[in-house]
Amino acid sequence: MKVGDAIAEIMKREGIEVLTGYPVNHLIENCAAIDIRPVMVRQERIGLHMADAISRVTSARQLGAFCMQHGPGAENAYGGVAQCFGESIPVLVLPMGYPRRIAHVPPNYNSSVQMRGITKSAEPIMSAAEVPNIMRRAFARLRNGRGGPVVVEIPTDMFNEEMPADWSYTPVVVTRSGPDPIDVKRAAEMLAKARRPVIYAGTGVHWAKAWPQLKELAELLAAAVTSSLGGKSSFPEDHPLALGSGGLAIPKPVRHFLDNADVIFGIGCSFTETNFGVKMPKGPKIIHATLDPDHLEKDQHCDIGLVGDAALVLDALLAELKGMIKEARPHKPVQDEIEAIRAPWLAEWAPKRDSDASPLNPYRVLRDLWRTVDVDNTIITHDAGSPRDQLSPFWVSRTPLSYLGWGKTTQLGYGLGLAMGAKLAAPDKLCINVWGDAAIGFTGMDFETAVRERIPIMSILLNNFSMAIELKVMPISTEKFRSTDISGDYAAMARAFGGYGERVEKVEDIIPAIQRGIAKTKEGIPVLLEFITSKETQVSRL
């Protein structure tokens, strides 16, 4: 057996079902031969984003994998690997490498060297006999601890090498770690005594599938719950204790409750300082529960640290708290306070969300989208910039992993690959990406991938023919050279690729267009709905 066949066989034993990629990488053929589906993209970054979503939507029970050519393919893939690293997504990255004899000769691009700073590990295969060991290390890192991409570089000449006749491979163990019982007791005591506790849920809740425990803890403590963008949908946002999720744009109840909390419990989060995250106030006590001890005291001081899997942390806390709190605290005072803040905030935004104006207000488009789709059977993701800030505060997610949020790094065009990968992992869901005319300029060509690979997503494009959020920082270049102007007929592009494309300019056409789009996805046809919108720049920043 050749090296490529052995790698493919190991991938299959580890449960990988889809390999996204771009040729030439001989592993594509090795995987196809044993029915691991190859999905070919138009550019490398999109393939990584698709693999990213496969891992997300399955909580890493199925891992995403991506392969690419050595040299320019690996160079082009760097941004996608960096995005996985920023969001802590476990993805197996399998670049070809230059032949071993020139792998370290400049200017040849060496992935296992150059990608080491944006991966959990990066290792080349230099010997056929070491393939099982190298792949075992890779999968162990993917399946244990905090998520992140892992690179296994395969030099081109390795594909001709024969495996030892007696090679073997057993899938890796998957472990979970829990927090120190002493710290759990201290944290439980602090939460039991808290008068105004707030829970801040991060992506780790999704990886651990700790949704029931999070809900039980909130209801026991009568604690208001918010989340990071990555943690959005980990707690039902129609729950009376839900504040909504915060990023750069933020629902007003989130800021109010955080600023008036006496204890903030961060679960499954890193508390990473970013413009696209919620800023923690000074004053409240902080309990920080994270899988990665390197997160503790990184950007945010904490009073108590709990290191472990989010589900195990919550199980341990609940066990302690039930000995301290005999019955759930009353919810009504917290509910009433949330509603007292939320109602006037929503009223303040009603003119935009209910607008009948032309060009369309993007807030009206997104309001009608939420009202039209089956929200609980939809997976939606934003893109960078305005689509993120217009969608995330107002989209009410009610079921786990129905919203794929992100923001530690904000590459334009990320959402398209996420929607396609989500559809591969959850074919029965309506999978939507919301993007703008800037984002489609980066990755729009890969809508053709959705058509060719029969991945019927629904793509919602908010087109205002402008880099609208840059207008205030580029006034001279806009006035003199129209540097923020962009254009295109993207619905026509979608039709040219063989998908369904429709341009919408009137309020009365928004919902019928969405309904037609949903129907087309059920026929197996990818959809791009292009809404002509105003240059809306106001976001809910508090």
Order of alpha helices (4+ residues) and beta strands (2+ residues): alpha-beta-alpha-beta-alpha-beta-alpha-beta-alpha-beta-alpha-beta-alpha-beta-alpha-alpha-beta-beta-alpha-beta-beta-beta-alpha-alpha-alpha-beta-alpha-beta-alpha-beta-alpha-alpha-beta-alpha-alpha-beta-alpha-beta
